[in-house]
Amino acid sequence: MDRAVNRTRTTGMFPTTPDLPQGLVHDFCVDDVSPRSGQRPKRRWVKLAVTGCAALLLTGSVAPVAAQSGRDARQYEFVRSRPAGAPLMAIVALSNQRITIYDADGWILRARISSGQTGYETPAGIYSVLQKEAEHYSNLYDDASMPFMQRITWSGIALHAGVLPGYPASHGCVRMPFEFAKQLFDLTKLGMRVIVARNDVSPTAIAHPALFEPKPLSTDTASSEAAGGEAGRKQTPSVTPDGAAPARRRPMMSHWEISKSIAAAKAAEAEAAAKKADDVRLTAVRKVVEAARAAIAVRVAEIAKFRAEAQLNGAQGAPENVHSPDASGIVEGAKADALTKVAEAQAQLAAAKVDAQPKAEAAAHAKEEVKAAEEARRIALDAAQEAERKMSPVSVFISRKTQRLYVRQAFQPIFDTSVSIREADQPIGTHVYTALDDTKQGSEVRWNVVSMSGHLDRHEGNANGGRRHRRDRHAEPVASDASTARAALDRIMIPQETIDRISQLVSPGSSLIISDEGMSGETGKGTDFIVVMSGEPQGGIKMRHRDLVIE
């Protein structure tokens, strides 16, 4: 509260905004991203948010990168030497108060941040993007605005745009520059890995026999897989009709390529099923309309017959003791006319019923066809979604604490099994290995690793990188130690059956996590593995109660 609002500090590549009053920082960007839908901020909070945005505009912190020059150095950097690829991971460095985004070939974006203040520290650990909302409002802090929110825990920790006072000031979230958060939001997908580390580390290329490789299959086997497993394999002969071996070897495909082809086929089937369902529904609508019109015609004919019969009954009830020849002739004429109308009405009714019956049957049949087509659409869509899910990167987590291996894909648990770890009573560290892309036509995968030391360097001041250490913000990231990561792999013994099963799931973006830690309680429905470093401050999680904030 004692800092001047009109004072701006600039340090190298990353300028800090004026030190805003603490109340304004909390009002504009208090951090909770608990799920809520359709709620708008209260008026008084809109006013505070606008005030915060005005302060940001005055300091130039939300100006586009291209518009900043000279003393107004950029709030964030982006790679210029090559085209940027799809983001694979974000590394949040707490001591440096910096976030760096990496693709398969290196860093592509980097910006300063504000992490959790004392008591609400952003916990060091391993996360992934679970949910994205361009406009989000807190449901614990009176609808505070949190633009371009990317959730990493369901209890309320996220990446989002917010005020950056130059030091940790949030309630556990990672605040980022507005334009950076907006750009990052447009680039990322659900599941992107987010690593929160004490110090800034960067991925290192690694190769090791224990890292999973796709199992290549011949195109014949791939065709049988796509055709339905065992049934397809029975249709594919392994030898020629005379018993000789095939003249030439079939090209090889990886399970990843097979999954892509199956997913494309299932997507085409789902599209065709949806089109057929729409066509069937349109046809059914026409037939139902025709049947309705025919039913109306029957009803009109019934009314006409009823009226004709009423007229006949009236004519037949005329007095019989009419002695005037003229009057008698009128009565007889009325009876004859009524009989004629009754006969005509009966004929029209019979014809209307004959016309309506097949139309009613056709409409009923069309309704059944609609039900069948909609069921086929649902089945095809489910199959397409399942095929798409199988294309999702797989995550493998090996915990020294539990001596088990766990597998998840698309935020769903697949299986788990026990593993053996040499010297299981000795620390192994925490390492995140990431599959980058296919090489050699899908038969190999490049890997990198990010290692988080079990004894991370500590500084004085705030546990998330205090104000005394702003100079660290400009230090280059330290490359992860590949030898330590290889040593961790050397200690893991995985059953061959498990290796084969995982090899069928590996694709670019897949990951292997090895850690002394167990799974965090934040791991659950709709999450990837969440691992929180037990030796680090966890105020940002401990101050939240997951069961109370999920809606």
C-alpha positions as CSV (number, residue, x, y, z in Angstrom):
1,M,0.0,0.0,0.0
2,D,3.0,2.3,0.4
3,R,4.3,2.0,-3.2
4,A,3.7,4.7,-5.7
5,V,1.4,3.9,-8.6
6,N,3.1,6.2,-11.1
7,R,6.6,4.6,-10.9
8,T,7.8,2.1,-13.5
9,R,10.9,-0.1,-13.3
10,T,12.5,-1.7,-16.3
11,T,15.1,-4.4,-16.1
12,G,16.6,-5.8,-19.3
13,M,14.2,-7.8,-21.4
14,F,11.4,-7.9,-18.9
15,P,10.1,-4.6,-17.5
16,T,8.0,-4.6,-14.4
17,T,4.7,-2.8,-14.1
18,P,4.3,-0.1,-11.4
19,D,3.9,-1.6,-7.9
20,L,0.1,-1.3,-7.7
21,P,-1.6,-1.1,-4.3
22,Q,-1.9,-4.6,-2.9
23,G,-5.7,-4.3,-2.6
24,L,-5.9,-3.5,-6.4
25,V,-3.7,-6.5,-7.2
26,H,-6.0,-8.8,-5.2
27,D,-9.2,-7.2,-6.5
28,F,-8.3,-7.5,-10.2
29,C,-6.7,-10.9,-10.2
30,V,-7.3,-13.0,-7.1
31,D,-6.8,-16.5,-8.2
32,D,-9.4,-19.2,-8.2
33,V,-10.6,-21.1,-11.2
34,S,-13.2,-23.3,-9.8
35,P,-15.7,-24.4,-12.4
36,R,-18.7,-22.2,-12.9
37,S,-20.8,-21.5,-15.9
38,G,-22.9,-18.6,-17.1
39,Q,-22.1,-16.3,-14.2
40,R,-21.1,-12.7,-14.8
41,P,-19.1,-10.5,-12.5
42,K,-20.7,-8.2,-10.0
43,R,-20.7,-4.5,-10.9
44,R,-18.3,-3.4,-8.3
45,W,-15.8,-6.0,-9.4
46,V,-16.2,-4.9,-13.0
47,K,-15.2,-1.5,-11.9
48,L,-12.1,-2.7,-10.2
49,A,-11.2,-4.9,-13.1
50,V,-11.5,-2.0,-15.5
51,T,-9.3,0.1,-13.1
52,G,-6.7,-2.7,-13.2
53,C,-6.8,-2.8,-17.0
54,A,-6.5,1.0,-17.2
55,A,-3.4,0.7,-15.1
56,L,-2.0,-2.0,-17.4
57,L,-2.7,0.1,-20.4
58,L,-0.9,3.1,-18.9
59,T,2.2,1.1,-18.4
60,G,2.1,-0.5,-21.8
61,S,1.9,-4.0,-20.4
62,V,-0.9,-5.1,-22.7
63,A,0.4,-3.4,-25.8
64,P,1.2,-5.8,-28.7
65,V,4.9,-6.9,-28.9
66,A,5.4,-5.2,-32.2
67,A,4.4,-1.9,-30.8
68,Q,7.0,-1.8,-28.0
69,S,10.5,-0.5,-28.5
70,G,13.3,1.3,-26.7
71,R,12.7,1.6,-23.0
72,D,9.4,-0.3,-23.3
73,A,11.2,-3.6,-23.8
74,R,9.0,-6.5,-24.7
75,Q,7.1,-8.4,-22.0
76,Y,7.8,-11.6,-23.7
77,E,10.1,-13.1,-26.3
78,F,9.4,-15.5,-29.2
79,V,11.7,-17.5,-31.3
80,R,12.7,-15.8,-34.6
81,S,15.2,-18.2,-36.1
82,R,12.6,-20.9,-37.2
83,P,8.9,-21.5,-37.5
84,A,7.3,-22.4,-34.2
85,G,5.7,-25.8,-33.8
86,A,2.8,-27.0,-31.7
87,P,3.5,-26.4,-28.0
88,L,4.4,-29.6,-26.1
89,M,5.2,-28.3,-22.6
90,A,5.4,-25.2,-20.5
91,I,8.0,-24.8,-17.8
92,V,7.3,-22.3,-15.0
93,A,10.4,-21.3,-13.2
94,L,9.4,-20.0,-9.7
95,S,12.8,-18.4,-8.7
96,N,13.1,-16.7,-12.1
97,Q,9.4,-15.7,-12.2
98,R,9.3,-16.8,-15.8
99,I,7.4,-19.2,-18.1
100,T,8.9,-20.8,-21.2
101,I,6.9,-22.7,-23.9
102,Y,8.6,-25.5,-25.8
103,D,7.8,-27.3,-29.0
104,A,9.6,-30.4,-30.3
105,D,12.7,-28.4,-31.3
106,G,13.2,-26.0,-28.4
107,W,11.7,-22.9,-26.8
108,I,9.2,-20.8,-28.8
109,L,7.7,-18.3,-26.3
110,R,8.9,-16.9,-23.0
111,A,7.4,-14.4,-20.6
112,R,7.6,-13.1,-17.0
113,I,5.0,-14.2,-14.5
114,S,3.7,-13.6,-11.0
115,S,3.2,-16.9,-9.0
116,G,1.7,-17.5,-5.6
117,Q,2.6,-15.2,-2.7
118,T,3.7,-16.5,0.7
119,G,1.0,-18.8,2.1
120,Y,-0.4,-19.4,-1.3
121,E,2.7,-20.6,-3.1
122,T,2.3,-22.2,-6.5
123,P,3.3,-25.8,-5.8
124,A,6.3,-27.1,-7.7
125,G,5.3,-30.2,-9.6
126,I,4.0,-31.8,-12.8
127,Y,0.6,-30.8,-14.3
128,S,-1.2,-30.5,-17.6
129,V,-3.8,-28.3,-19.1
130,L,-7.2,-29.7,-18.0
131,Q,-9.6,-26.9,-19.2
132,K,-9.6,-23.7,-21.2
133,E,-11.9,-20.7,-20.9
134,A,-11.2,-17.4,-22.6
135,E,-13.5,-15.6,-20.1
136,H,-13.4,-17.0,-16.6
137,Y,-14.6,-15.6,-13.3
138,S,-13.6,-16.8,-9.9
139,N,-16.3,-18.4,-7.7
140,L,-14.3,-18.0,-4.5
141,Y,-13.3,-14.4,-4.9
142,D,-16.5,-12.5,-6.0
143,D,-16.3,-13.2,-9.7
144,A,-12.8,-11.8,-10.2
145,S,-11.9,-11.8,-13.9
146,M,-9.3,-14.3,-15.0
147,P,-8.8,-13.9,-18.8
148,F,-7.5,-16.7,-21.0
149,M,-7.7,-19.2,-18.2
150,Q,-5.9,-22.6,-18.6
151,R,-6.7,-24.8,-15.6
152,I,-4.0,-27.2,-14.3
153,T,-5.8,-28.5,-11.2
154,W,-9.5,-28.9,-10.5
155,S,-9.0,-27.3,-7.1
156,G,-8.3,-23.9,-8.8
157,I,-4.8,-23.4,-10.0
158,A,-4.4,-22.1,-13.5
159,L,-2.4,-20.1,-16.0
160,H,-4.1,-16.9,-16.9
161,A,-3.6,-13.2,-17.7
162,G,-3.3,-10.9,-14.7
163,V,-1.4,-8.1,-13.0
164,L,2.3,-8.5,-12.8
165,P,3.8,-6.4,-10.0
166,G,7.3,-7.8,-10.3
167,Y,7.1,-10.4,-7.5
168,P,4.8,-13.3,-6.4
169,A,1.4,-11.9,-5.7
170,S,-1.2,-14.4,-6.7
171,H,-3.3,-16.9,-4.7
172,G,-1.5,-19.9,-6.3
173,C,-2.2,-19.3,-10.0
174,V,0.4,-18.3,-12.6
175,R,-0.3,-14.8,-13.9
176,M,1.0,-13.9,-17.3
177,P,1.1,-10.8,-19.6
178,F,-2.3,-10.2,-21.3
179,E,-1.1,-10.5,-24.9
180,F,1.1,-13.5,-24.1
181,A,-1.8,-15.3,-22.3
182,K,-4.0,-14.6,-25.3
183,Q,-1.5,-15.9,-27.8
184,L,-0.7,-19.0,-25.7
185,F,-4.4,-19.7,-25.3
186,D,-4.8,-19.9,-29.0
187,L,-1.9,-22.3,-29.4
188,T,-2.4,-24.8,-26.7
189,K,-4.5,-27.9,-26.5
190,L,-5.9,-29.9,-23.6
191,G,-3.2,-32.2,-22.1
192,M,-0.2,-29.9,-22.8
193,R,2.4,-30.6,-20.1
194,V,3.0,-27.9,-17.5
195,I,6.0,-28.3,-15.3
196,V,6.4,-26.0,-12.3
197,A,10.0,-26.0,-11.0
198,R,12.0,-24.1,-8.4
199,N,14.7,-23.1,-10.9
200,D,14.5,-22.7,-14.7
201,V,15.5,-25.9,-16.4
202,S,15.3,-26.8,-20.1
203,P,14.7,-30.1,-21.8
204,T,17.6,-32.2,-23.0
205,A,17.7,-34.8,-25.8
206,I,18.0,-38.3,-24.5
207,A,18.1,-41.8,-25.9
208,H,17.8,-45.0,-23.8
209,P,16.7,-48.6,-24.5
210,A,14.1,-48.3,-21.8
211,L,12.3,-45.4,-23.5
212,F,9.3,-46.8,-25.3
213,E,9.4,-47.2,-29.1
214,P,6.4,-47.8,-31.4
215,K,6.2,-51.4,-32.6
216,P,6.2,-51.5,-36.4
217,L,3.7,-53.7,-38.2
218,S,3.5,-54.7,-41.9
219,T,0.8,-53.1,-43.9
220,D,-1.0,-56.4,-44.1
221,T,-1.1,-56.6,-40.3
222,A,-2.1,-52.9,-40.2
223,S,-5.0,-53.7,-42.6
224,S,-6.1,-56.5,-40.4
225,E,-6.0,-54.3,-37.4
226,A,-8.2,-51.7,-39.2
227,A,-10.5,-54.5,-40.4
228,G,-11.3,-55.7,-36.9
229,G,-8.4,-57.5,-35.3
230,E,-8.6,-61.3,-35.4
231,A,-11.3,-61.4,-38.2
232,G,-9.1,-59.2,-40.4
233,R,-6.0,-61.2,-39.7
234,K,-7.7,-64.5,-40.8
235,Q,-8.3,-62.8,-44.2
236,T,-4.7,-62.0,-44.7
237,P,-2.6,-65.0,-45.8
238,S,1.0,-65.0,-44.5
239,V,2.2,-67.1,-47.5
240,T,1.3,-67.4,-51.2
241,P,-1.3,-70.0,-52.3
242,D,1.5,-72.5,-53.3
243,G,3.1,-72.3,-49.9
244,A,6.0,-70.1,-50.9
245,A,7.0,-67.0,-49.0
246,P,5.8,-63.7,-50.3
247,A,7.9,-62.3,-53.1
248,R,8.5,-59.0,-51.3
249,R,8.3,-57.6,-47.8
250,R,5.4,-55.3,-47.1
251,P,6.1,-51.8,-45.9
252,M,6.1,-51.3,-42.2
253,M,3.7,-49.0,-40.2
254,S,3.7,-47.9,-36.6
255,H,0.7,-48.3,-34.3
256,W,0.5,-44.5,-34.4
257,E,0.1,-44.5,-38.2
258,I,-2.5,-47.3,-37.9
259,S,-4.3,-45.3,-35.3
260,K,-4.3,-42.3,-37.6
261,S,-5.7,-44.2,-40.5
262,I,-8.3,-45.9,-38.3
263,A,-9.3,-42.5,-36.8
264,A,-9.6,-41.0,-40.3
265,A,-11.8,-43.9,-41.4
266,K,-14.0,-43.8,-38.3
267,A,-14.4,-40.0,-38.7
268,A,-15.5,-40.5,-42.3
269,E,-18.0,-43.2,-41.2
270,A,-19.3,-40.9,-38.5
271,E,-19.7,-38.1,-41.0
272,A,-21.5,-40.4,-43.4
273,A,-23.7,-41.7,-40.6
274,A,-24.6,-38.2,-39.6
275,K,-25.5,-37.3,-43.2
276,K,-27.6,-40.4,-43.5
277,A,-29.4,-39.6,-40.3
278,D,-30.1,-36.1,-41.5
279,D,-31.4,-37.4,-44.8
280,V,-33.6,-40.0,-43.1
281,R,-35.0,-37.4,-40.7
282,L,-35.9,-35.1,-43.6
283,T,-37.6,-38.0,-45.5
284,A,-39.4,-38.9,-42.3
285,V,-40.6,-35.3,-41.8
286,R,-42.1,-35.4,-45.4
287,K,-43.8,-38.7,-44.7
288,V,-45.2,-37.6,-41.4
289,V,-46.5,-34.4,-43.1
290,E,-48.1,-36.5,-45.8
291,A,-49.6,-38.9,-43.2
292,A,-50.9,-35.9,-41.3
293,R,-52.6,-34.4,-44.4
294,A,-54.1,-37.8,-45.2
295,A,-55.4,-38.1,-41.6
296,I,-57.0,-34.6,-41.9
297,A,-58.6,-35.7,-45.2
298,V,-60.1,-38.7,-43.4
299,R,-61.4,-36.5,-40.6
300,V,-62.9,-34.1,-43.2
301,A,-64.6,-37.0,-44.9
302,E,-65.9,-38.3,-41.6
303,I,-67.4,-34.9,-40.8
304,A,-69.0,-34.7,-44.3
305,K,-70.5,-38.2,-43.8
306,F,-71.8,-37.2,-40.4
307,R,-73.5,-34.1,-41.8
308,A,-75.0,-36.0,-44.8
309,E,-76.4,-38.7,-42.4
310,A,-77.8,-35.9,-40.2
311,Q,-79.5,-34.4,-43.3
312,L,-80.9,-37.8,-44.3
313,N,-82.2,-38.4,-40.8
314,G,-83.9,-35.0,-40.9
315,A,-85.5,-35.7,-44.3
316,Q,-86.7,-39.1,-43.2
317,G,-88.3,-37.6,-40.2
318,A,-90.6,-35.3,-42.2
319,P,-94.4,-35.8,-41.7
320,E,-95.8,-38.6,-43.8
321,N,-99.4,-37.2,-43.8
322,V,-98.5,-34.5,-46.3
323,H,-101.4,-34.5,-48.8
324,S,-100.1,-31.8,-51.1
325,P,-98.5,-33.3,-54.2
326,D,-96.0,-30.4,-54.2
327,A,-95.1,-30.8,-50.6
328,S,-94.8,-34.6,-51.0
329,G,-92.4,-34.1,-53.9
330,I,-90.2,-31.8,-51.9
331,V,-89.9,-34.3,-49.1
332,E,-89.0,-37.1,-51.4
333,G,-86.5,-34.9,-53.2
334,A,-84.9,-34.0,-49.9
335,K,-84.6,-37.7,-49.0
336,A,-83.1,-38.5,-52.3
337,D,-80.6,-35.7,-52.1
338,A,-79.6,-36.7,-48.6
339,L,-79.1,-40.3,-49.7
340,T,-76.9,-39.1,-52.5
341,K,-74.8,-37.0,-50.2
342,V,-74.5,-39.9,-47.7
343,A,-73.3,-42.2,-50.5
344,E,-70.8,-39.6,-51.7
345,A,-69.5,-39.0,-48.2
346,Q,-69.1,-42.7,-47.6
347,A,-67.2,-43.1,-50.9
348,Q,-64.9,-40.1,-50.0
349,L,-64.3,-41.5,-46.6
350,A,-63.4,-44.9,-47.9
351,A,-61.1,-43.4,-50.5
352,A,-59.4,-41.1,-47.8
353,K,-58.9,-44.2,-45.6
354,V,-57.4,-46.1,-48.4
355,D,-55.0,-43.2,-49.1
356,A,-54.2,-42.6,-45.5
357,Q,-53.4,-46.1,-44.4
358,P,-50.1,-46.6,-46.4
359,K,-49.1,-43.1,-45.6
360,A,-49.6,-43.7,-41.9
361,E,-47.6,-46.9,-42.2
362,A,-44.9,-45.1,-44.1
363,A,-44.7,-42.4,-41.4
364,A,-44.4,-45.0,-38.7
365,H,-41.7,-46.9,-40.6
366,A,-39.9,-43.6,-41.2
367,K,-39.9,-42.9,-37.5
368,E,-38.3,-46.3,-36.8
369,E,-35.7,-45.5,-39.5
370,V,-35.0,-42.2,-37.8
371,K,-34.4,-44.1,-34.5
372,A,-32.1,-46.6,-36.3
373,A,-30.2,-43.9,-38.1
374,E,-29.7,-41.8,-34.9
375,E,-28.5,-44.9,-33.1
376,A,-26.1,-45.6,-36.0
377,R,-25.0,-42.0,-35.8
378,R,-24.4,-42.3,-32.1
379,I,-22.4,-45.6,-32.5
380,A,-20.3,-44.2,-35.3
381,L,-19.6,-41.0,-33.4
382,D,-18.6,-43.0,-30.3
383,A,-16.3,-45.1,-32.4
384,A,-14.8,-42.0,-34.0
385,Q,-14.3,-40.5,-30.6
386,E,-12.7,-43.7,-29.3
387,A,-10.4,-43.8,-32.3
388,E,-9.5,-40.2,-31.7
389,R,-8.9,-40.9,-28.1
390,K,-6.5,-43.7,-29.0
391,M,-4.5,-41.2,-31.0
392,S,-4.1,-39.1,-27.9
393,P,-0.6,-39.1,-26.3
394,V,-0.3,-41.7,-23.5
395,S,1.2,-40.8,-20.1
396,V,3.1,-43.3,-18.1
397,F,3.9,-42.7,-14.4
398,I,6.4,-44.8,-12.4
399,S,6.4,-44.0,-8.7
400,R,9.3,-45.2,-6.5
401,K,7.0,-44.5,-3.5
402,T,4.4,-47.1,-4.6
403,Q,6.6,-49.3,-6.8
404,R,4.0,-49.2,-9.5
405,L,3.6,-48.1,-13.1
406,Y,0.4,-46.3,-14.1
407,V,-0.9,-45.5,-17.6
408,R,-3.4,-42.8,-18.6
409,Q,-4.6,-41.7,-22.0
410,A,-6.9,-38.7,-22.8
411,F,-7.3,-38.1,-19.0
412,Q,-8.6,-41.7,-18.5
413,P,-6.8,-44.5,-16.6
414,I,-5.9,-47.4,-18.8
415,F,-4.1,-49.8,-16.5
416,D,-1.5,-50.1,-13.8
417,T,1.0,-52.8,-12.7
418,S,3.9,-53.3,-10.3
419,V,7.5,-52.7,-11.4
420,S,10.9,-53.4,-9.9
421,I,13.2,-50.6,-9.0
422,R,16.9,-51.3,-8.1
423,E,17.9,-49.7,-4.8
424,A,14.3,-48.8,-4.2
425,D,15.3,-47.2,-0.8
426,Q,17.5,-44.6,-2.6
427,P,16.1,-41.4,-4.2
428,I,15.7,-41.5,-8.0
429,G,14.6,-37.9,-8.6
430,T,11.8,-36.6,-10.7
431,H,12.1,-36.8,-14.5
432,V,9.7,-36.1,-17.3
433,Y,10.5,-37.8,-20.6
434,T,8.6,-36.6,-23.6
435,A,8.2,-38.3,-27.0
436,L,8.7,-35.6,-29.7
437,D,8.1,-36.9,-33.1
438,D,8.3,-40.0,-35.4
439,T,11.6,-40.8,-37.1
440,K,12.3,-43.6,-39.6
441,Q,8.7,-43.8,-40.9
442,G,7.3,-44.1,-37.4
443,S,9.6,-46.9,-36.2
444,E,11.5,-44.6,-33.7
445,V,10.6,-41.6,-31.6
446,R,12.9,-38.8,-30.4
447,W,12.8,-38.1,-26.7
448,N,13.8,-35.3,-24.4
449,V,13.8,-35.0,-20.6
450,V,13.3,-32.4,-18.0
451,S,14.7,-33.4,-14.6
452,M,13.6,-31.8,-11.3
453,S,16.3,-32.3,-8.6
454,G,15.1,-33.8,-5.4
455,H,17.1,-31.1,-3.5
456,L,16.3,-27.9,-5.3
457,D,18.2,-24.8,-4.6
458,R,16.5,-22.5,-2.1
459,H,16.7,-18.7,-1.9
460,E,15.9,-16.2,0.8
461,G,12.6,-14.4,0.6
462,N,9.3,-15.7,-0.9
463,A,9.3,-19.4,-1.6
464,N,8.2,-18.8,-5.2
465,G,11.1,-16.5,-6.0
466,G,11.2,-13.5,-3.7
467,R,11.7,-9.8,-4.6
468,R,15.4,-10.1,-3.7
469,H,16.1,-12.3,-6.7
470,R,14.7,-10.5,-9.7
471,R,18.1,-10.7,-11.4
472,D,17.5,-14.5,-11.8
473,R,14.7,-13.6,-14.2
474,H,17.2,-13.0,-17.0
475,A,19.4,-16.1,-16.4
476,E,19.5,-18.7,-19.1
477,P,17.7,-22.0,-18.2
478,V,20.0,-24.8,-17.1
479,A,19.8,-27.9,-19.3
480,S,18.6,-31.0,-17.6
481,D,21.3,-33.6,-16.8
482,A,20.8,-36.4,-19.3
483,S,23.2,-38.7,-17.4
484,T,21.0,-38.5,-14.2
485,A,17.9,-39.2,-16.3
486,R,19.6,-42.2,-17.9
487,A,20.6,-43.5,-14.5
488,A,17.0,-43.3,-13.4
489,L,16.0,-45.4,-16.4
490,D,18.7,-47.9,-15.6
491,R,17.1,-48.6,-12.3
492,I,13.6,-49.4,-13.7
493,M,12.7,-53.0,-14.7
494,I,9.4,-53.2,-16.5
495,P,7.8,-56.5,-17.5
496,Q,8.1,-57.1,-21.3
497,E,4.3,-57.6,-21.6
498,T,3.8,-54.1,-20.2
499,I,6.5,-52.7,-22.5
500,D,4.7,-54.3,-25.5
501,R,1.4,-52.9,-24.4
502,I,2.7,-49.4,-23.9
503,S,4.6,-49.5,-27.2
504,Q,1.2,-49.9,-29.0
505,L,0.1,-46.6,-27.5
506,V,3.2,-44.4,-27.9
507,S,2.8,-41.4,-30.1
508,P,4.3,-37.8,-30.4
509,G,3.5,-36.0,-27.2
510,S,3.5,-39.1,-25.0
511,S,5.4,-38.9,-21.8
512,L,7.0,-41.0,-19.1
513,I,7.3,-39.6,-15.6
514,I,9.6,-41.2,-13.1
515,S,9.5,-39.8,-9.5
516,D,10.2,-40.5,-5.9
517,E,6.7,-39.0,-5.3
518,G,3.4,-40.7,-5.5
519,M,0.4,-39.4,-7.4
520,S,-1.0,-36.2,-5.9
521,G,-4.6,-36.3,-4.6
522,E,-5.3,-33.9,-7.4
523,T,-5.0,-36.7,-9.8
524,G,-8.5,-38.0,-10.6
525,K,-11.4,-37.9,-13.0
526,G,-10.6,-35.7,-16.0
527,T,-6.8,-35.2,-15.2
528,D,-3.5,-36.5,-16.4
529,F,-1.0,-37.4,-13.7
530,I,-0.4,-34.7,-11.2
531,V,2.8,-34.9,-9.1
532,V,3.5,-32.4,-6.4
533,M,7.0,-32.1,-5.0
534,S,6.7,-32.9,-1.3
535,G,9.8,-30.8,-0.3
536,E,8.3,-27.6,-1.7
537,P,5.8,-25.1,-0.3
538,Q,2.2,-26.1,-1.3
539,G,0.1,-23.3,0.0
540,G,-1.6,-22.8,-3.3
541,I,-3.1,-26.3,-3.0
542,K,-3.4,-26.6,0.8
543,M,-5.5,-23.5,1.0
544,R,-8.0,-25.0,-1.4
545,H,-10.4,-27.9,-0.8
546,R,-11.1,-29.7,-4.0
547,D,-14.3,-31.3,-2.8
548,L,-15.7,-27.9,-2.0
549,V,-15.0,-26.1,-5.2
550,I,-15.9,-28.6,-7.9
551,E,-19.4,-28.0,-9.3
